[in-house]
Amino acid sequence: CNKRAYQADRGEGSQKAQTSEQEQEAQGLSGVSRVMTELKGRLKAIAEKIKKGETMADIGTDHGFLPFYLAENGISPKVILADISPGSLMKAKENSKYVSTDAEIDFRLGDGLDVLSPGEVDVIVIAGLGATTMRQMMEKDPKHSASFSRLCLRRRASLRMRLAWFSAISTSPRVSLVWISS
C-alpha cells in the first residue's frame, strides 16, 4: 500500500481538486468557487499577508475557503487544511470538489500543530480559534511552533497574552508573527 493511497483512505492525503466551471454550472454549483475567489473580511485580510510562493497550513480550517483561495489564485503551491473536527474537515473536502488548481491540497485530521512536521510549511494560519486554545497550541511545543517561518494569527487575544506567546515562540530568529486585526 503506497503512502499517498493510505493517507487518502484515512482522509489525510493530497488531492488535486479540479472541476471546470462548465461542470460546476451544469451541477448548479458555480457559486461555491466564487465564494473561494472572493474573500471578504478577516479571510481577505489574512490572504493579503501570504506571499506568492509560500506554502501554508490553515489550522482549524472549517470550510477551507482561505487555503482554497490561495491555491486557486496561484499564491500557495501547497496548502494543508487541518481540523480536529471530522465534520469540519468533511465540509472542506466537499468544497474542494469545486476548486480548480494545480496546487497540492492536503487534508489532515488532528489537533493543532501536531498534524505538521517541523518546518513543513512556510506559514501557519490560526484564525478561528479562541485565545486560550491558541495559547495552549503554541506552548505545547515551543520549538515546533518556532519551526515555521511565519505565524498568521487572528487578533483576538489581549496584548499581554500576545506578548507572552511571542516571547514563548520567538526563540528562533526566523519566526515572524503577524497579527490580523480585522
Secondary structure, 3 states (H helix, E strand, C coil): CCHHHHHHHCCCCEECCCCCHHHHHHCCCHHHHHHHHCCCHHHHHHHCCCCCCCCEEEECCCCCHHHHHHHHCCCCCEEEEEECCHHHHHHHHHHHCCCCCCCEEEEEECCHHHHCCCCCCCEEEECCCCHHHHHHHHHHCHHHHCCCCEEEEECCCCHHHHHHHHHHHCCCCCCEEEEECC
